[in-house]
């Protein structure tokens, strides 16, 4: 593959060459400037159809470029390994680095980039008919993914045959029918490979949590079919038994008064059993909540907390302040120990203030500070939970163990960042007035720069506060109320608590 294509001839007859990326950028500019106003209904539908075909053709070219980039980089790493220029561990790190570069280029998480690599290699080497349909715009990327996914366990020869069998229905059947046809071809060609694939899948069993709308969350358990169905059947049976009389008047009366639906009861019971809580007991584990003082107590000028209280669960997202207050009250009512920790913020309240440490490793409160500041892996588009707190400038190169020189990362990016060709540099400490939040520039081996900017302490999607006259929090041993205002040493919450203490 070459990035040079001939597009015209000069006046003297010599060809004029322009890079492929340049032509694609020009096409993107044309699409960005295009508007749909003034078109008839038929023309609007034609635009939709042509753009769908364009997306397919772009996906096909992207797959070819992805496969070529990964294969070239892997071949170079393999040759260096054969020549004993690098160790096996360094070779593995460089291969991961190539996929991390691809993830940044595609603006996606590394795990998703791995799936893109698998799809690209399958299309280029094993699924010529599928790739041809994608190139012509007759197939979308998702339908090509279905074919690649269902035939992934086949050998190269069997996959070519499955692709040939599917060529006639690639563009005529529904997604579900296409998946069934691809699965049917896989069973016909190599049933044993499918059995081995399903047996290997057992090793991928896991438990995960992901946010859901309206302050909810999904707890997912991926396990063998028989075990998961059996657990669900046991929970379902337990729910049905609550309608059976026990003979105990108190228990039976409590069951009758319970107005929870079937799904709510099963969810509550499963969560109580998994967390070891008694029925009705609030969750006692520590959950970090970042909120303004007004979300906990009203200010002097408010009789009630203002609407739109800003509360953030680091790493998970926003929730209404009233929900946080209700949970705090439930903890207090049950006698559960509750701690309020004061966090220092820069003027304006957007960013957390750093603190220094002479330790080699990030631990204790310093680690908590960086985790709260960064929320998730700081590398763009990753979004994975923070696994490691890493020195931006390595400790061996004189980098200090401080929040300024720290960046929260997932395990993959922590390892990749140390591979040859990768560089990281702090360009903004987050402490300079008007200097912006903490920012690190990450440079890949191909010379592309990416900005790793710390998110607002209360998360994106909120209006950023203007810079107040004094900082929101500062150090001070004693609390002193100063009329309706507050001293530069104290936050409004501390002033409020001091007033309550004085009144008592």
C-alpha positions as CSV (number, residue, x, y, z in Angstrom):
1,X,0.0,0.0,0.0
2,X,1.3,3.4,-0.8
3,X,0.0,6.8,0.4
4,X,0.7,8.4,-3.0
5,X,-1.9,8.4,-5.8
6,X,-1.8,10.2,-9.2
7,X,-4.7,12.6,-9.6
8,X,-3.9,14.8,-12.6
9,X,-1.2,15.9,-15.1
10,X,0.8,19.1,-15.0
11,X,1.0,21.5,-18.1
12,X,4.2,19.7,-19.2
13,X,2.5,16.3,-19.1
14,X,4.2,15.1,-15.9
15,X,1.9,13.5,-13.3
16,X,1.0,15.4,-10.2
17,X,0.8,13.2,-7.1
18,X,-1.0,13.9,-3.9
19,X,-1.2,11.8,-0.7
20,X,-4.1,9.5,-0.1
21,X,-4.6,11.0,3.3
22,X,-4.8,14.5,1.7
23,X,-7.5,13.4,-0.7
24,X,-9.5,11.9,2.1
25,X,-9.1,15.0,4.2
26,X,-10.4,17.1,1.2
27,X,-13.4,14.7,0.9
28,X,-14.0,15.2,4.6
29,X,-14.0,18.9,4.2
30,X,-16.6,18.6,1.4
31,X,-18.8,16.5,3.5
32,X,-18.5,18.8,6.5
33,X,-19.5,21.8,4.4
34,X,-22.4,20.0,2.7
35,X,-26.0,20.9,3.8
36,X,-29.3,19.1,3.2
37,X,-31.5,22.2,2.9
38,X,-33.5,22.7,-0.3
39,X,-33.4,19.1,-1.4
40,X,-36.5,17.1,-2.4
41,X,-37.6,14.0,-0.6
42,X,-36.1,11.8,-3.3
43,X,-32.8,13.7,-3.2
44,X,-32.7,13.4,0.6
45,X,-33.1,9.7,0.5
46,X,-30.5,9.4,-2.2
47,X,-28.1,11.4,0.0
48,X,-28.8,8.9,2.8
49,X,-28.2,6.0,0.5
50,X,-24.9,7.3,-1.0
51,X,-23.6,8.2,2.5
52,X,-24.3,4.7,3.7
53,X,-22.4,3.3,0.8
54,X,-19.6,5.8,1.5
55,X,-19.3,4.6,5.1
56,X,-19.0,1.0,3.9
57,X,-16.2,2.0,1.4
58,X,-14.4,4.0,4.1
59,X,-14.6,1.1,6.5
60,X,-13.1,-1.2,3.9
61,X,-10.2,1.1,3.3
62,X,-9.8,1.6,7.0
63,X,-9.6,-2.2,7.5
64,X,-6.9,-2.5,4.8
65,X,-4.9,0.3,6.4
66,X,-5.3,-1.2,9.8
67,X,-4.2,-4.6,8.8
68,X,-1.2,-3.2,6.9
69,X,-0.1,-1.0,9.8
70,X,-0.3,-3.8,12.4
71,X,1.4,-6.4,10.2
72,X,4.2,-4.1,9.2
73,X,4.9,-3.2,12.9
74,X,4.6,-6.8,14.1
75,X,6.9,-8.0,11.3
76,X,9.5,-5.4,12.4
77,X,9.2,-6.4,16.0
78,X,9.5,-10.1,15.1
79,X,12.7,-9.4,13.1
80,X,14.2,-7.5,16.0
81,X,13.3,-10.4,18.3
82,X,14.9,-13.0,15.9
83,X,18.1,-10.8,15.7
84,X,18.0,-10.7,19.6
85,X,17.9,-6.9,19.5
86,X,15.0,-6.9,22.0
87,X,13.7,-9.3,24.6
88,X,10.4,-11.2,24.5
89,X,8.9,-8.8,27.0
90,X,10.0,-5.8,25.0
91,X,8.6,-7.4,21.9
92,X,5.2,-7.9,23.6
93,X,5.3,-4.3,24.9
94,X,5.9,-2.9,21.4
95,X,3.1,-5.0,19.9
96,X,0.8,-3.6,22.5
97,X,2.1,-0.1,21.7
98,X,1.1,-0.5,18.1
99,X,-2.4,-1.3,19.1
100,X,-2.5,1.5,21.5
101,X,-1.5,3.9,18.7
102,X,-4.3,2.5,16.6
103,X,-6.8,3.0,19.4
104,X,-5.8,6.7,19.6
105,X,-6.1,7.0,15.8
106,X,-9.5,5.5,15.8
107,X,-10.5,7.4,19.0
108,X,-11.6,4.3,20.8
109,X,-10.5,2.2,23.8
110,X,-7.6,-0.3,23.4
111,X,-10.0,-3.3,23.8
112,X,-12.1,-2.0,21.0
113,X,-9.0,-1.4,18.9
114,X,-8.1,-5.1,19.4
115,X,-11.5,-6.1,17.9
116,X,-10.9,-3.7,15.0
117,X,-7.6,-5.4,14.3
118,X,-9.2,-8.8,14.4
119,X,-11.9,-7.7,12.0
120,X,-9.4,-6.0,9.6
121,X,-7.2,-9.1,9.4
122,X,-10.2,-11.4,8.9
123,X,-11.6,-9.2,6.1
124,X,-8.3,-8.7,4.3
125,X,-7.0,-12.3,4.4
126,X,-10.0,-14.7,4.9
127,X,-13.2,-13.0,3.7
128,X,-12.7,-11.6,0.2
129,X,-16.4,-11.5,-0.8
130,X,-17.4,-9.7,2.4
131,X,-14.6,-7.2,1.9
132,X,-15.6,-6.7,-1.8
133,X,-19.2,-6.0,-0.8
134,X,-18.0,-3.6,1.9
135,X,-15.7,-1.8,-0.6
136,X,-18.5,-1.3,-3.0
137,X,-20.7,0.2,-0.3
138,X,-23.2,-2.7,-0.5
139,X,-22.5,-3.8,3.1
140,X,-22.1,-1.9,6.3
141,X,-19.3,-2.4,8.8
142,X,-21.6,-4.0,11.4
143,X,-22.8,-6.7,9.0
144,X,-19.2,-7.4,8.0
145,X,-18.4,-7.8,11.7
146,X,-21.2,-10.3,12.1
147,X,-19.7,-12.5,9.4
148,X,-16.2,-12.2,10.9
149,X,-17.4,-12.9,14.4
150,X,-19.4,-16.0,13.5
151,X,-16.6,-17.6,11.4
152,X,-13.7,-16.6,13.6
153,X,-13.0,-20.1,14.9
154,X,-12.6,-21.6,11.4
155,X,-9.3,-22.3,9.7
156,X,-8.2,-20.1,6.8
157,X,-9.4,-22.6,4.2
158,X,-12.8,-23.1,5.9
159,X,-13.3,-19.4,6.4
160,X,-12.8,-18.8,2.7
161,X,-15.4,-21.5,1.9
162,X,-17.8,-20.0,4.4
163,X,-17.3,-16.6,2.9
164,X,-18.1,-18.0,-0.6
165,X,-21.3,-19.6,0.7
166,X,-22.4,-16.4,2.2
167,X,-21.7,-14.2,-0.8
168,X,-25.2,-14.6,-2.2
169,X,-27.0,-13.4,0.9
170,X,-24.7,-10.8,2.3
171,X,-26.8,-7.9,1.1
172,X,-30.3,-9.4,1.0
173,X,-31.1,-10.8,4.5
174,X,-31.5,-9.3,7.9
175,X,-28.7,-9.0,10.5
176,X,-30.3,-11.9,12.4
177,X,-30.6,-14.1,9.3
178,X,-27.0,-13.3,8.3
179,X,-25.7,-14.3,11.7
180,X,-27.7,-17.5,11.6
181,X,-26.4,-18.3,8.0
182,X,-22.8,-17.7,9.1
183,X,-23.2,-19.9,12.2
184,X,-24.8,-22.6,10.1
185,X,-21.9,-22.5,7.7
186,X,-19.4,-22.7,10.6
187,X,-21.2,-25.8,12.0
188,X,-21.2,-27.5,8.6
189,X,-17.5,-26.9,8.0
190,X,-16.0,-27.5,11.4
191,X,-18.3,-28.3,14.3
192,X,-15.3,-29.4,16.5
193,X,-13.8,-25.9,16.2
194,X,-17.1,-24.4,17.4
195,X,-17.1,-26.7,20.4
196,X,-13.5,-25.8,21.3
197,X,-14.4,-22.1,21.0
198,X,-17.2,-22.5,23.4
199,X,-15.1,-24.4,25.9
200,X,-12.4,-21.7,25.7
201,X,-15.1,-19.1,26.3
202,X,-15.6,-20.5,29.9
203,X,-12.2,-18.9,30.8
204,X,-13.6,-15.5,30.0
205,X,-16.2,-15.6,32.7
206,X,-16.3,-12.4,34.8
207,X,-18.3,-9.9,36.7
208,X,-18.6,-6.2,35.5
209,X,-20.3,-3.0,36.5
210,X,-21.4,-0.2,34.1
211,X,-23.5,2.9,34.6
212,X,-27.1,3.0,33.6
213,X,-29.5,5.9,33.1
214,X,-31.3,7.6,36.0
215,X,-28.7,6.9,38.7
216,X,-28.8,3.1,38.2
217,X,-26.1,0.7,37.3
218,X,-25.8,-2.8,35.7
219,X,-24.2,-5.6,37.5
220,X,-23.4,-8.3,34.9
221,X,-22.2,-11.8,35.4
222,X,-20.8,-13.7,32.4
223,X,-20.6,-17.4,33.1
224,X,-21.5,-20.8,31.7
225,X,-25.1,-21.0,30.5
226,X,-26.2,-23.8,32.9
227,X,-24.7,-22.0,36.0
228,X,-26.3,-18.6,35.2
229,X,-29.7,-20.1,34.4
230,X,-29.5,-22.2,37.5
231,X,-28.8,-19.1,39.7
232,X,-31.6,-17.2,38.1
233,X,-34.0,-20.1,38.6
234,X,-33.1,-20.2,42.3
235,X,-33.7,-16.5,42.7
236,X,-37.0,-16.8,40.9
237,X,-38.1,-19.7,43.1
238,X,-37.2,-17.6,46.2
239,X,-39.3,-14.7,44.9
240,X,-42.3,-17.0,44.4
241,X,-42.0,-18.5,47.9
242,X,-42.6,-15.0,49.5
243,X,-46.3,-15.4,48.6
244,X,-46.5,-18.6,50.6
245,X,-47.8,-18.2,54.2
246,X,-45.3,-19.2,56.9
247,X,-47.7,-19.3,59.9
248,X,-45.8,-16.4,61.6
249,X,-48.2,-13.5,61.8
250,X,-45.4,-10.9,61.9
251,X,-43.6,-12.4,58.9
252,X,-46.8,-12.8,56.9
253,X,-47.9,-9.3,57.6
254,X,-44.5,-7.9,56.5
255,X,-44.8,-9.9,53.3
256,X,-48.3,-8.6,52.6
257,X,-47.1,-5.0,53.2
258,X,-44.2,-5.4,50.8
259,X,-45.3,-3.6,47.6
260,X,-42.2,-4.3,45.6
261,X,-42.7,-5.9,42.2
262,X,-41.1,-9.2,41.2
263,X,-38.1,-7.6,39.5
264,X,-37.4,-5.1,42.3
265,X,-37.6,-7.9,44.9
266,X,-35.2,-10.1,43.0
267,X,-32.7,-7.3,42.4
268,X,-32.8,-6.2,46.1
269,X,-32.3,-9.8,47.3
270,X,-29.5,-10.6,44.9
271,X,-27.6,-7.4,45.9
272,X,-28.1,-8.0,49.6
273,X,-26.8,-11.6,49.3
274,X,-23.8,-10.6,47.2
275,X,-22.8,-7.7,49.6
276,X,-23.5,-9.6,52.8
277,X,-26.0,-7.0,54.0
278,X,-29.1,-7.6,56.2
279,X,-32.5,-6.8,54.6
280,X,-33.0,-3.1,54.4
281,X,-29.4,-2.2,55.5
282,X,-27.7,0.6,53.5
283,X,-24.6,-0.2,51.6
284,X,-21.8,0.3,54.2
285,X,-18.8,0.4,51.8
286,X,-16.9,3.6,51.0
287,X,-18.1,5.4,47.9
288,X,-16.4,8.6,46.8
289,X,-18.8,11.4,46.2
290,X,-17.5,14.8,45.0
291,X,-20.0,17.6,45.7
292,X,-20.3,21.2,46.5
293,X,-20.9,22.3,50.1
294,X,-24.4,23.3,49.1
295,X,-25.2,19.7,48.2
296,X,-24.7,18.7,51.8
297,X,-26.1,21.6,53.8
298,X,-27.9,24.8,52.7
299,X,-26.0,28.1,52.6
300,X,-26.9,31.1,54.8
301,X,-29.0,32.6,52.0
302,X,-30.9,29.4,51.3
303,X,-33.6,27.8,53.4
304,X,-33.3,24.6,51.2
305,X,-30.6,23.2,49.0
306,X,-30.7,24.8,45.6
307,X,-31.9,22.6,42.6
308,X,-29.3,21.0,40.4
309,X,-26.9,20.1,43.2
310,X,-23.7,18.9,41.7
311,X,-22.6,15.4,42.9
312,X,-20.1,13.1,41.0
313,X,-19.3,9.5,41.7
314,X,-15.7,9.4,40.4
315,X,-15.3,7.0,37.5
316,X,-19.1,6.4,37.1
317,X,-20.8,9.7,36.5
318,X,-23.2,12.3,38.0
319,X,-26.1,11.8,40.3
320,X,-28.6,14.3,41.9
321,X,-27.5,15.7,45.2
322,X,-30.7,14.8,46.9
323,X,-29.9,11.1,46.3
324,X,-26.5,11.5,48.0
325,X,-28.1,13.3,51.0
326,X,-30.7,10.5,51.3
327,X,-28.0,7.8,51.4
328,X,-26.0,9.8,54.0
329,X,-29.1,10.1,56.1
330,X,-29.8,6.4,55.9
331,X,-26.2,5.6,57.0
332,X,-26.6,8.0,59.9
333,X,-29.9,6.5,60.9
334,X,-28.4,3.0,61.1
335,X,-25.4,4.1,63.0
336,X,-23.0,3.5,60.2
337,X,-19.7,5.5,60.4
338,X,-19.8,8.3,57.9
339,X,-16.8,10.5,56.9
340,X,-16.7,13.8,55.1
341,X,-13.3,14.5,53.7
342,X,-12.4,18.0,52.6
343,X,-10.7,18.2,49.2
344,X,-8.7,21.2,48.2
345,X,-9.6,22.8,44.8
346,X,-7.9,25.6,42.8
347,X,-9.7,28.9,42.4
348,X,-12.9,28.4,40.5
349,X,-13.4,24.9,41.9
350,X,-12.7,23.0,38.6
351,X,-9.5,21.2,39.6
352,X,-8.1,19.5,42.6
353,X,-4.9,21.0,44.1
354,X,-1.8,18.8,44.1
355,X,0.1,17.6,47.1
356,X,3.8,16.5,47.3
357,X,5.3,13.3,48.6
358,X,8.9,12.1,49.0
359,X,7.9,8.5,48.5
360,X,8.8,6.5,45.4
361,X,5.3,5.0,45.0
362,X,2.0,6.8,44.9
363,X,0.0,5.6,47.9
364,X,-2.3,6.8,50.6
365,X,-4.0,10.1,50.3
366,X,-1.8,11.2,47.4
367,X,-3.1,8.2,45.4
368,X,-6.7,9.0,46.3
369,X,-6.2,12.6,45.2
370,X,-4.9,11.6,41.8
371,X,-7.7,9.0,41.4
372,X,-10.3,11.6,42.2
373,X,-8.7,14.2,39.9
374,X,-8.3,11.9,36.9
375,X,-11.4,9.7,37.4
376,X,-10.5,7.2,34.6
377,X,-7.4,6.5,32.5
378,X,-6.2,9.8,31.2
379,X,-5.2,8.6,27.8
380,X,-7.8,10.0,25.3
381,X,-10.7,7.7,24.3
382,X,-9.7,4.9,26.8
383,X,-12.1,5.4,29.7
384,X,-10.8,2.3,31.5
385,X,-10.7,2.3,35.4
386,X,-7.4,3.6,36.8
387,X,-5.1,0.7,37.7
388,X,-1.8,2.5,38.1
389,X,-0.7,5.9,39.1
390,X,2.4,6.6,37.0
391,X,5.2,9.2,37.0
392,X,4.9,11.3,33.8
393,X,8.6,11.9,34.0
394,X,10.1,8.7,35.3
395,X,11.4,8.5,38.8
396,X,14.7,7.2,37.4
397,X,15.0,10.4,35.3
398,X,14.5,12.6,38.3
399,X,10.7,12.8,38.2
400,X,9.2,13.7,41.6
401,X,6.4,11.7,43.3
402,X,3.8,14.4,43.3
403,X,0.3,15.0,41.8
404,X,1.9,17.4,39.3
405,X,4.0,14.6,37.9
406,X,1.3,11.9,38.2
407,X,-1.2,10.6,35.7
408,X,-3.8,7.9,36.3
409,X,-3.7,5.1,33.7
410,X,-5.0,1.7,33.0
411,X,-2.5,-1.2,33.1
412,X,-2.1,-1.3,29.4
413,X,-1.3,2.4,28.9
414,X,1.1,2.3,31.9
415,X,3.1,-0.4,30.2
416,X,2.8,1.1,26.7
417,X,4.0,4.5,27.7
418,X,7.4,3.1,28.6
419,X,7.9,1.5,25.2
420,X,10.5,3.0,22.9
421,X,9.3,6.0,20.9
422,X,6.6,7.0,23.4
423,X,7.1,10.3,25.3
424,X,5.0,12.1,28.0
425,X,5.4,15.7,29.3
426,X,3.5,17.8,31.7
427,X,2.5,21.0,29.9
428,X,0.2,22.4,32.6
429,X,0.4,21.8,36.3
430,X,-3.2,22.8,37.0
431,X,-2.0,25.1,39.8
432,X,-1.2,28.3,37.9
433,X,-4.0,30.9,38.0
434,X,-5.5,31.0,34.5
435,X,-3.2,28.3,33.3
436,X,-5.9,25.6,32.8
437,X,-6.3,22.2,34.3
438,X,-3.5,19.6,34.7
439,X,-2.5,18.5,31.2
440,X,0.0,16.0,29.8
441,X,1.1,15.7,26.2
442,X,1.5,12.1,25.0
443,X,3.6,11.6,21.9
444,X,3.4,8.3,20.0
445,X,6.3,6.6,18.0
446,X,4.8,8.0,14.7
447,X,5.1,11.6,16.1
448,X,1.4,12.2,16.8
449,X,0.7,14.3,19.9
450,X,-2.4,13.7,22.1
451,X,-3.5,16.0,25.0
452,X,-4.3,14.2,28.2
453,X,-6.4,16.7,30.2
454,X,-7.7,16.2,33.7
455,X,-11.5,16.3,33.7
456,X,-13.4,18.8,35.9
457,X,-13.7,17.5,39.5
458,X,-17.5,17.5,39.0
459,X,-17.3,15.9,35.6
460,X,-17.9,17.1,32.0
461,X,-21.3,18.4,31.0
462,X,-21.7,21.0,33.7
463,X,-21.2,24.8,33.4
464,X,-17.7,25.6,34.7
465,X,-17.7,27.9,37.7
466,X,-16.2,31.4,37.4
467,X,-13.1,32.1,39.5
468,X,-14.2,33.4,43.0
469,X,-12.5,36.1,45.0
470,X,-10.9,33.5,47.3
471,X,-10.0,29.8,46.8
472,X,-12.7,27.4,47.9
473,X,-10.6,25.6,50.5
474,X,-7.3,26.2,52.3
475,X,-5.6,24.8,55.3
476,X,-6.4,26.0,58.9
477,X,-6.4,24.5,62.3
478,X,-9.3,26.5,63.9
479,X,-12.6,27.4,62.3
480,X,-13.7,31.0,62.7
481,X,-17.0,32.4,61.5
482,X,-16.7,35.9,60.0
483,X,-20.2,37.2,59.6
484,X,-22.0,36.2,56.4
485,X,-18.8,35.7,54.6
486,X,-15.9,33.3,55.2
487,X,-12.2,33.6,55.7
488,X,-9.9,32.5,52.9
489,X,-8.8,29.6,55.2
490,X,-12.2,28.0,55.4
491,X,-14.9,26.6,53.1
492,X,-18.6,27.6,53.4
493,X,-19.3,24.0,54.7
494,X,-16.7,24.4,57.5
495,X,-18.1,27.8,58.4
496,X,-21.6,26.3,58.6
497,X,-20.4,23.4,60.8
498,X,-18.6,25.9,63.0
499,X,-21.8,27.9,63.5
500,X,-23.7,24.7,64.4
501,X,-20.9,23.8,66.9
502,X,-21.0,27.3,68.5
503,X,-24.8,27.1,68.8
504,X,-24.6,23.8,70.6
